[in-house]
Amino acid sequence: MPPLLNVGFYNFVLTDKIVALVRIDSAPVKRLVQQLRREGTKLIDATQGRRTRCVVFLSSGQIVLSALTQETLAKRLSRPDALFTPEPTEEELPEDEPTE
């Protein structure tokens, strides 16, 4: 499983699905977010009620709203130790080789 990026408040996004990290300041991005809020689809709000500072565009066409800045998220992406890699489940673990 690919590493996960914490976008705030223990909400995670697969790093291989991230296309862009964009500030919310521009009018086109604000309009897009408002439109998706009205439609109720393809918008994942991970701000926990805080102010949105960054919009994360995913390859699936969904966008994630984050209360963290894009600089913070970019630093986390560039530092491998800051990414979360889940432990494999029992189904994902390889079968033990029989010992002789």
N, C-alpha and C positions, 0 to 999 in steps of 0.2 A: 504494500500500500504506500502511495507517495506521502511525503511529509505534509503536515497540516500547518496553516498559518493562523495564529490567534488574532482575530480581528477585533477583539475586545470582549470582556465579560465572559470568557471561556466559550466564545463562539468561534468555530474553526472553519476554514475553507481549504480545499485541496489546492496545493501550490501549483500543480500542473494544469489547473483549470483557469488560473488567473490570466487575464489578457491585459488589463490596465488598472492603475490606481489613479483616480482623478479627484481633484479638489471639487468641493461642492459650490465654490464661489461663482462660477460662470453661469450666466442666464440659461444657456442651452441645457446644461446639466440639471439645473433646478427645474426647468420645464419637463425634462424627461422623468425625473423623480416624481414630480406632481402627477404627470400623466399615468405612470405606473401605479401610483397610490390609488388613483381613481379607478383604474382597471382592476386592481387587486391581484394582478398576476406578475410573475417574474421579478418581484421585489422582495428582498429579504432584509428586514430591519433588525440589525444586530446592535443598535445603539442603546438599548435598555432605557429609552426615554431621554437620553442625553442629546445634545446638539450633534447633528451629522457634520462630520468634517471631511470624510472621504467616501467616495463611491468606488467600489471594486467591481469591475466588469468581468464576467466569467465567460468562458468559451461556449457555455450552454445558452447564452443570451440573457441569463439572469443577472441582476445587479444586487450587490450587498452594500447596505449602508453601515458605515462604521463611525464610532465616536472618536477614533484615533486619527491622527493626521497621516497623510500619505508618506511623509518622511519617516514616521515611526514604523509604518508597515513595510516600507522599502528597506529600512535597516534590518527589520526582522527577517525579511526575505533573503537578504544578502549574508546573514549570519546563520550558518547551518546549526549552530548550537541553540539558536532561538526558536527553531522550528520544532514542532511536536511530531514525533514518529510513534504511532500507536504500536503496542505490543501485539504480535500475531496471536490469533486465537488458536485453540487446539486443532480446529479444522485446517488452519493454514500451516501448521507446523509439519515438517517432513516426518514420515514414518521412521521409527527407530530401526536401525539395521540389527538383525539378529547377531548376537555375539556367539562365538564358538568357544 
